[in-house]
Amino acid sequence: NVIILGVSKDSIKSHQKFKQKHDLPFTLLSDPEGKALDLYGVWKKKSLYGRTFMGTERTTFLIDEKGHVKKVYPKVKVKGHAQVCLLDLKGSKA
């Protein structure tokens, strides 16, 4: 039994389009003020083409039914990530 949520500063409308385009089977939450992003420490300074800016660092958290963070995957690369999480979930029963 696992619940998957995605969170970003993007708008609800943007999330709806993204979810539909990629046929995602989970909920995307909009955090326009970045409160959750700050609490989880994923709103960070980033750089691209020599330009620095604040942005969301793609991160996955495995949180148990009591609300305890069991594992953190920082700087997630999409390819293969779901399989890694599934293996960890099966191993830890998070």
RODO-2510 file (C-alpha; in nm, 4 decimals, decimal comma):
residues 94
     n   res          X          Y          Z
     1     n     0,0000     0,0000     0,0000
     2     v     0,1765     0,3089    -0,1280
     3     i     0,0548     0,6613    -0,1952
     4     i     0,2452     0,8633    -0,4540
     5     l     0,2254     1,2430    -0,4628
     6     g     0,4126     1,4952    -0,6724
     7     v     0,4625     1,8493    -0,5414
     8     s     0,5872     2,1615    -0,7183
     9     k     0,5260     2,5352    -0,7395
    10     d     0,3472     2,4907    -1,0726
    11     s    -0,0202     2,5812    -1,0977
    12     i    -0,3051     2,3319    -1,0673
    13     k    -0,3879     2,3880    -1,4337
    14     s    -0,0261     2,3162    -1,5314
    15     h    -0,0317     1,9969    -1,3235
    16     q    -0,3540     1,8831    -1,4879
    17     k    -0,2032     1,9257    -1,8345
    18     f     0,1232     1,7544    -1,7341
    19     k    -0,0597     1,4643    -1,5695
    20     q    -0,2778     1,4133    -1,8754
    21     k     0,0112     1,4454    -2,1226
    22     h     0,2217     1,1858    -1,9391
    23     d    -0,0728     0,9682    -1,8264
    24     l     0,0399     0,9819    -1,4631
    25     p    -0,1546     0,7584    -1,2219
    26     f    -0,0856     0,9736    -0,9154
    27     t    -0,1811     1,3121    -0,7715
    28     l     0,0227     1,6270    -0,8355
    29     l    -0,0028     1,8950    -0,5678
    30     s     0,0452     2,2655    -0,6317
    31     d     0,2554     2,4565    -0,3758
    32     p     0,2743     2,8054    -0,5318
    33     e     0,4165     2,9645    -0,2158
    34     g     0,6777     2,6897    -0,1798
    35     k     0,5990     2,6110     0,1843
    36     a     0,6267     2,2328     0,1472
    37     l     0,9326     2,2704    -0,0757
    38     d     1,1026     2,4773     0,1961
    39     l     1,0025     2,2352     0,4730
    40     y     1,1482     1,9413     0,2824
    41     g     1,4604     2,1374     0,1856
    42     v     1,4200     2,0966    -0,1896
    43     w     1,3940     2,4657    -0,2896
    44     k     1,7588     2,5245    -0,3745
    45     k     2,0003     2,7384    -0,5686
    46     k     2,0542     2,5882    -0,9126
    47     s     2,2605     2,6857    -1,2134
    48     l     2,2144     2,6441    -1,5857
    49     y     2,4299     2,7895    -1,8621
    50     g     2,6194     3,0031    -1,6097
    51     r     2,3007     3,1519    -1,4658
    52     t     2,2011     3,0862    -1,1028
    53     f     1,8421     3,0782    -0,9856
    54     m     1,6197     2,9185    -0,7232
    55     g     1,4363     2,6035    -0,8229
    56     t     1,3066     2,2695    -0,7079
    57     e     1,5603     1,9900    -0,6754
    58     r     1,3791     1,6759    -0,7902
    59     t     1,3766     1,4569    -0,4812
    60     t     1,1880     1,1475    -0,3674
    61     f     1,1013     1,0788    -0,0047
    62     l     0,9857     0,7410     0,1255
    63     i     0,7637     0,8209     0,4242
    64     d     0,6120     0,5509     0,6445
    65     e     0,2539     0,5373     0,7702
    66     k     0,3593     0,7241     1,0879
    67     g     0,4970     1,0151     0,8852
    68     h     0,8649     0,9322     0,9381
    69     v     1,1000     0,9864     0,6461
    70     k     1,2619     0,6483     0,5836
    71     k     1,4731     0,7292     0,2791
    72     v     1,5626     1,0334     0,0682
    73     y     1,6686     1,0223    -0,2968
    74     p     1,8163     1,3645    -0,3876
    75     k     1,8797     1,4870    -0,7425
    76     v     1,6572     1,2191    -0,8959
    77     k     1,7129     1,1089    -1,2532
    78     v     1,3846     0,9773    -1,3922
    79     k     1,5164     0,6763    -1,5838
    80     g     1,5157     0,3701    -1,3573
    81     h     1,4161     0,5639    -1,0458
    82     a     1,0745     0,4010    -0,9995
    83     q     1,2335     0,0559    -1,0052
    84     v     1,4861     0,1575    -0,7374
    85     c     1,2048     0,2903    -0,5172
    86     l     1,0019    -0,0291    -0,5634
    87     l     1,2970    -0,2439    -0,4595
    88     d     1,3526    -0,0289    -0,1502
    89     l     0,9824    -0,0392    -0,0629
    90     k     0,9779    -0,4173    -0,0875
    91     g     1,2888    -0,4363     0,1300
    92     s     1,1849    -0,1894     0,4003
    93     k     0,8052    -0,2187     0,3975
    94     a     0,7968     0,1665     0,4201
***
